[in-house]
Amino acid sequence: MKRFFRDLRKYWDYIQYETRASLKSEISGSYLGWIWLVLEPLCFMLIYTFIAGVVFGSKTDYFPIFVFAGLSIWNFFNKTVTSSVKLVAANRDIVTKVYVPKFILLLVRIFVNLFKMFVTFILLIAFMIFFKVPISWNILWVIPIIICTIIVTFGVSSIFMHFGVFIDDLVNVTAIGLKFMFYLSGIFYQISTKVPKPYNTILLCGNPIAFLIKSFRDSLIYCSGVHIIILLAWFGIGIILSIIGIRTIYKYENTYVKVMRG
């Protein structure tokens, strides 16, 4: 881990530069430009609000905000994990021509998606003001929740990034797995009330994204605290996954070059 933090300091300027370049590249060919960062999650919020709120008659308080908050966390996790599978192949020129610790490529994607998530948070705050959502000191739980989300996402993505170099079909498997996970994470429904016991407890404890989304909503919208023990448990698991991923990447990153050139 000393090597990790040493490389992180050494390549910090590169991470910032690539993050800005990636963001500019994503919106450069678009007529709406930066507006898409807000428009995309907003459109999905409206779709899910219509389906669950109008078609299925959901009675959840502040339902549009409920959906938007869930999508903010989910999109960060989903986009990062999805892109991590082919991240080495997508940066073939960098991997084969110059040495950059491969986890740096993942950190760039995380910062790009983190920026997008924070943009959606601005819109989320605007919605809360519009719908007059009450706020309490429990909103401060948002900070450790976001930190835990980042750590878990990095840990999972680092492992997927490694295996994605060697397993071509992992892209399809990941897409299917994430779609399944989407419906088990309570994006547009309350797991605690819509899923019967004991399966709701199993989902909320065993699915980190479901737990983090619920905790995020509880602290932000419903003025509730979070389950500290479960939050700490998933933070610890995220740290363990991150250490495993980093060590694996360091051990095999020279092999990545051979695979790319082969």
N, C-alpha and C positions, 0 to 999 in steps of 0.2 A: 504493500500500500504506500510505502514511502516513494517508490518509483511513480506511482499513480499521481500523487500530489505534486511531485517534482515536475512531471510532464504537464500536469494541469497548469502550473504556473508558467512553464516555458512556452506553452502553446495558447495561452489565454488570449493574446492579441489576435492570433489566427482564428480562434473560435468566434470572437466578436466580429472580425472582418467577414468570415464565411456566413455567419448568421445574417448580417445585413445584406450580403450579396444574394443569399438564397431567398430572402424576403422580397428583394427588388426583382429578382428573376421570376418569381412566381406571379407577380402582378404586372410585369412589363408588357406581356402580350394581351392584357385584358383591357377592355374599354372602360370598365368600372374601377379598375385598379384596386386601391386599398379598401374600397367599399365592400368588396367580396369578403373581406375578413369578418364583417358584421352581417352581410346579407345571407351568406350560406347558413350559419347557425340559426339566424332569424327565420329563414324559410322552413327549415326543418322543425323549429319550434311551432310555427303556425300549422304545419302539416300534422304533427303529433297531437297538438292541442285540439285540432278539428276532429281527428279520428277518435281519440280517447275522451275528449271533453264533450263533443257534440254527438258523434255517432254512438259511443258507448256510455255516454252520460256520466262521466266521472265527476264526483262531488268534492274532489280535493281542493282545499283552500289555496288561493293564489296559483291556480293550476298552470297558467302560462309561464310563471316564474319557476314553478316546480320543474317543468319540463326543461326550460332553458338552463337551469342550474345543473341538472343531470347531464344534458348534452355537453356542457362546458368541460366537465371532468372526463366524460366518455371520449369526446373527440380528441382530447390531448393524449389519452392512453391509446386509443385505437390507431390514430395516425402515426404515433411514434413506433408502436410495435409493428404495424404493417410495413412501414418504410424500412425498419431495421433489418428485415429478412433479406432484402436485396441491397442493403446499404453499401456493402463492399463492392459489389458488381457495378453499382451506379456510380461509384467513384474510382473506376478502373484506372484512369490516368494517374490519379494521385497515389493509388496503392502500388502501382507497378513502376513509377518513375522517381518518386521521392519518398523519404521515410516520414510518416506521421503516425503516431500511435493510433491504432484503429478505433479506439474508444472515443477519440476526438471527433470522428465523423458522427458518432451517435450523439455526442453532446451538442453538436451544431443543430441536428434535427430536433433535439429536445428544446433548445433555446428558441428555435423557430416556432415550434408548436406552443411553447410556453408564452411567447409574445402574442400569438393568436388567441390563446386562452385569456390572457389579461385584457385583450381588446373586448372579448365577449363579456368580461366582468364589468367593464364600463357600461355596456348596454344593460347588463343585469341590474346594476345599481340604478340606472335610469328607470327601469321597469318597477323596481321596488319603490322608488319615489312616486311614480305614477299611480301605483296600486295602493299606496300608503301602508306598506308593510311595516309593522312595528319592529324596532331594533333594540337589542339588549347587549350587555357585555359579553354574552356568549358568542357574539359574532367574531370575537378574537380567536375562537377555535379554528376559524378558517385558515389561519397561518400554519399551524402544525398539520392540518389536514392536507393542505397544498404541498407542504414539504414531504409528507408521507407519500402522497400521490407521485411526486417526482422520483423519490427513491425507489418505490416499487416499480414504476415504469422503466426507470433506468436498468434495474436489476433484470427484469423480464426481457427487455429489449436487447441487452448485452448478450444474453444467452442465445436469443433468437438470431442475432446478428452473426454469431459464430457458426451456428449450425446451418444458417442460410447460405453460407459459402459452399458447403459440401452437398446439401440436399436441395435439389431444384424444386421438388414437389412441396417443399415446406411453405411456399407462397400460397398454394391452394389450400393446404391444411390449415394454415394460419387464418386465411379468409373465412373458412367455414367455422373454425373455432371461435373467432371473434364475433361472428354473426350470432352464434349460439349464446355466447357470453353477453352480447348486447341485450337479448331478450331475458336474460337471467339477472340483469343488473338494475332493473326497476327504473328505466329511463322515463317511462310514461305511466307508471303505476306504483303504488305503495306496496312494497314486498311484505311489510309487516301486517297489512290488512288484507291484501288480495291473495296471498299465498298461505295455505293452511299450515297449522303447526304440525310437527316440529320443523317442516321444510323451510319456513320463512326464517327461522333462527339459523338453520344450517346454511342457507344462502347468504344471510347477512354476515355470518362469521367466517364462512369458507370462501366467499367471493370478495376479494379486496376492493374491487371497483364498486360493487353493490354497497359495501359498508362505507366506503369513502363518500359515495354520492349521497347516501342517507345522512351521514354525519354532516356533510357540507350543507345540505338542505336544512337539517335541524338547527344548526347554529346560525345560518344566514336568514332563514325565512321564519322558522317557528320558535326562535328564542330558546332553544334547548341546548343542553350540554352534550357531550359525546361520551361514548364508552371508552374510558382512558386505557383500560387494560387491553382491549382489542386493538385500539389505535397503536399502542406501544408494541403489541405483538406483530402487527403488520409492518411497522417501521423496522423492527428487528429482522423480520423475514426479508424485507427489502434490502437491508444492509447486507445480509448473508448472500442473497442472490447477486447483489452488485459485486461483492468480493469474488464470488465464484466466476462471474462473467468477466471481470477485469483480469483475473489470473489466467483464465482460459484464453482470453484474447492475447495477452502477453506471450503465452506459451506457444500459440499456434499462428501468430500474425505473419511470421515469415513463410508459413505454408500457404497463406492466402495469396501471396505474390505468385507462388508457383502455380496455384490453381488458376489464377487469372491469366497468366501467360500461357498456360496449357490449353 
